[in-house]
Amino acid sequence: MPIVVQLDLMLARRKMRSRDLAAAVGITEVNISLLKSGKVKGVRFDTLERICEVLQCQPGDLLVHEPEAPVKTSTP
């Protein structure tokens, strides 16, 4: 997927545990874990806003666009 979640990196920078972030944001540790692993299809803006408030960061610090390499096709 071209959108990469870097929540684990921001947690490390802030020296915060997933458990503490989940409690501060008001979501489950399981949801934080799924978000960290990139196994979610989306995130609500209000959740993203609360995460950014707690971690004192911008959404761009958490979400990075890494486009997939184009598939090369041979031409005749």
N, C-alpha and C positions, 0 to 999 in steps of 0.2 A: 504494500500500500504506500502511496507516495507521501502521506502525512505521517510523520513520526512523532510520537509523544515522548518528551524528555522530562517527564515528571520525576523520575528517579534521580536524574542529574540535579534538578532544582532542590529536591529534598536533601540531597547530600550537601549542596552548597549552603543550605540553611540549617544544616545539622538537625533535621527534624525527621521523626519516624512517621511512617505511613499511618500508624495507629493515632498519633497525635493530630495529623492532618485530617484524618477522617472525622475525628471528634470535633475539631474546630470548624470544619465545613458542614458537618451534619449529614454525612453519608456513611455507608458501611465501609469497613476495611476491605471487604470483597470488591466493592466497586472501585476503590482506590487501586487495588491490585490489578483489576482488569484494565483500568485506565493506564497504569504504569506499563503493562505488558503490551498495550496496543490492541487488545482483543475486543475493543468496542467499536461500533460503527459510527458513534457520534457522542457528543456531550452537550448537555443543555447550557445555554449561555449563562444562566444564573449560577449553575454549579461552577463553571469556568471562572466566573466573576469572583465567587467566594474563595476558590482556590488561589486566585491571583491576589486577593486581599490578604489572605493568611500568609502566603509566601512572599508578599511584597514584590510582585513581578508583573510582567506583561504577558498576554496570551502568546505572543511570539517567542517568549522565553521557554514556553512549554510545548508548542506545536511548531514543527519544522516541515517544510515541503521539500521532499527529496524525490524528484521525478524519476520514474523508472526509465531504464535505458531503452531506446527504441529498438524494435526488432528489425534486424537487417535482412533485407530480401535481395536476392540476386536478380539482376536484370539480364534478359537475353541479349 
